[in-house]
Amino acid sequence: MKCSVAISTHQLCIGYTGRGFRRVVHPELNLQLYTGEVTALLGSNGAGKSTLLKTLCGLLPALHGDIFIDGKPLAGYRHGELATHVGVVLTERTQTGGISVYDLVSLGRYPHTGFFGTLREEDHAAIRNAMETVGIADKAQRHVSELSDGERQKAFIAKVLAQECPIILLDEPTAFLDVTSRLETMITLRRLAHQEGKAVLLSTHDLDTALQLADKLWLQPACSAEKETADPMVCGTPSTLIENGALARFFSTDAVIFDPVNRRLVARK
């Protein structure tokens, strides 16, 4: 399957502004996210991974620079139109406990159901398929409030799958999952990318799983708050970033080093 650029940025500056307040999270990002690939976004707490994801999908305004979705400027999309291109799963808690899993997943169909939101048979089929894909079809009639953290996360991923958009952005989608569910979720996302040609970008702290199942890694450095400067984002395949020492430079500290042979972080001796 030929890969194409799903999202690109040019001199993108991300961060926050308010009355008399400005915080730059990263001053200049030139990125390309490809269809048919899973890209894992890695970085320390506070590096701004969530900020980047929210900016790429328009939930936060860029401080300056350009974002293109399928070659079209992000600012040129209407909200409903953008929802047919980009699906997002964030880590924030939402007030959905009083509805069923089926109803939650059905919300992903809103870009396709028209003004009145009437679900047709093809919509119900997409909802059922999304729940089966992530393994929660047996929870369809349960209230979201009754689910475990991991099951709730799967339900939100199913909602995005029901949206049937070509680009999926996920903020730490495996954070609440056990080891088995974590791998199953990553395998599902990898299958969506490789077999259905979706562009998948996810933030994670799980380096081991990212090295196993991601096609590309984005290593996001933290910005210096005093100088509003940061090292460039490092991007590449896991093998390339291991071989050129980028992973070792990015993760190694006084207490921890990256072991390129065993492909994992270990304590310094």
N, C-alpha and C positions, 0 to 999 in steps of 0.2 A: 504494500500500500504506500503510495507516494504521500509524503508529509508536506504540509503547507503551513504558513505562518498564520496562527489563529489570533494571537495578541502580540503586538509589538509596542515598544515605548521609545521615545526619543528625548533625551535630556530631561527625563521625568524627575521632578523633585516632589517628594512626599512628606507629609507632616500635618501639623495642626496650626490653625491661627484663630485668634479671637480678639476681643477688645484689648489692645495693648499687649497681646501675647502672640508669640510665634515659636513653634518648635519644629525644627527640621529633623526628620527621621532618616532620610537619605537625600543628598543634594542632587545626584545625577545618576539615573538608571537608564541604560540602553539594553533592552531585553527583547527576546523573541521566544514565544511559547508556540510549540508546534502541535498540529493535529497528529493523532496516532501515537502519542507519547504520554507517559506519566512523568511529570517533573516534580521533584520534591524540593521544597523550600526549607532550608535549614539555617538556624541562627540561634544565638543565645536569647534568653528572656530579655525583653526590652529592645531587641534589635529592630523591631518594627515589621515583623512578618504579617501580623494581622492588618496593620496599616497599609501595607503594600496590596494585600488581597482586596481590601475594601476600596482602595483607590482604583485598582484595575477594573472593578465592576461598577464604579460610579457611586458607591455609597459614601465615599469621602472625596472632596474635590482635590485635584492636584494643586500644589503650590505653584508650579509652572511646568512646562514641558507638554509632551503630546502622548496620547494613548490611542492606538488603533485596534479596532476589533474587526477581524476579517477585512483589513485594509481600509476600513471606514473610520473616521475620527469618532471617538466615544461620544463627544458632544453632539454628533449628528444623529444619534439614536433617540427615538422616543422611548419612554419607559416600557411600554408594552412590547415594542419591537426588540429592545435589548433583552427582554426576558425570553425571547425565542432563540437567542444566541448564547446567553451566559446564565448558568445556574450556580447558585452559591449556597454553601453550608457553613455557617458560622458557629462559634463555640458559645455565644451568649445564650443564656436561658430565655425562652420565650413562654408566654402564657398560653400553652396549648393543652394543659393537663385535662381539661374537661371534654375534649373531643376524642373520637376514636382514632385509631391508627389509620384506618381506611380514609376517614375524612381528612386527616392531616396530609396523607399522601396525595389525595385528590386535589389539594390546593396547588400542587405542582402543575395542574392542567389549566390554570387560569389564562395563560397566554393563548390557549387554543380553543376556549369555550365561548368566546364572543361576549357581548354585553351582559347577557342574562346568566352566564355561567352554567348553562345546562350541560350536564354530562351525557355524551352519546356513548354508544357501544364501544367505539374505538377508544374513548377516554377511559372507560372502565377496564378495557383490555390493557391499556398502558399502565394503569394503576396496579392491576393484578400482577402484571409482568415485573414492575418495579419492586413490589414487595417480595416476590419470589426470588428475584435476583439477589437481594440482600439477606434473604432468609428469615423474613418476618411475616410471611403469608398467614401463618397460624395465629398471629396476634392481631389480625385485621379488625376484630370487633372489640378488642381491649381498649380501655381508655389510656391515653398517653401517660397519665399520672401513675398508672399501674406498672409501667415499664421500668426496667433497670436502666442505669445510665447508658450502658452499651446498647440495649435494645432501642432506647430513645434516639441514640445517635444513628443507628441503622434506619430508623423511621425517617429521619430528616434526609439521609442520603437517598432513600427511596423516593421521597418527595421531589428531589432534584432529578432523579432518573425519570420520573413520570413527566417531568417538564420537557424531556426529549430535546435538549439543546446540545449543540456540538461542543460547547466549552463548559467545563465544570471546575469551579474553584472551591476548595475545601480548607477550612481552618482547623487543623489538628483533628482530622476525622477519626483517628484511632486512639484518641487520648483516654477514653473511658473504657476501652475494650481490653479483654484478657488476651493472652498471647495468641491463642487459636483464632479468635474473632478478628484480631488485628491483622493477621496474615490473610485470613479469608477476605477481609475488606479490601486490602491492598491487591489481592489477586483479582477481585471483582473489578476494581478500578483499572487494573492493567488490561483485563480482558476488554473492557469498554473502549479503552484507547486502541488496542491492537486490532480488535475484530470489528469495531464499529467506527473507528477513526476519530474518536473524540479527543480533544485536548484536555488533559487533566493536570491541574496544578494544585498541590496540597502542601500545607505547612506541617511540619512534624519535628519532634525531638527524637524520634526513633531512628537513629542512624543505622542500626543493624538492618531493619526492614527496608529502609530507603536504599541501602547499598544492594540488597537482594533484588528488589522489585522495581525500582525507579529506572527510567531510561536516561533521565538527565537530573542533575543536581544544581540548584541555585544556592550559593553560600552567601548569605546576607550579613555583612559586617555591621557592627553598631556605629552610630554617628557620634562624633565628638560634639557635645552640646555647647561647649564654649566656642568652638571655631566653626561649627556647622559644616564639618568635613567628614568624609568617610572614605575608606578604601573602596575600589570598584567591586561590584558584585562579581563573584567568580562563578562561571557556568561551564558545564561540560558533563560528559558521561562519567559514571562512577569510576570506571577503569582509568580514564584519562586523568581524573583528579587525584587518584591514588598514585599513578605512575609519575606525575609531575610534581608531587609533593604538596599540592594545594590543600588536600584534606589534613595532612599533618600540620601544616602551618596554621590552618584555620582553627583546629580543635585543640592543639597542644597547649598546655599551661604548665605552671610550675609543678602541678601535682599529677597531670594526666598527659599522655602522649597517644598519638594514633599509630597503631601497629599495622603497617601496610601488608604484611604477610598474612596475618589472620583477619585483617579488615575490621578492626574494632579498636575502641578506646581501652587503654589499660593504664594502671597506676604506674607512675614513675618509681623505679627502684632506687 
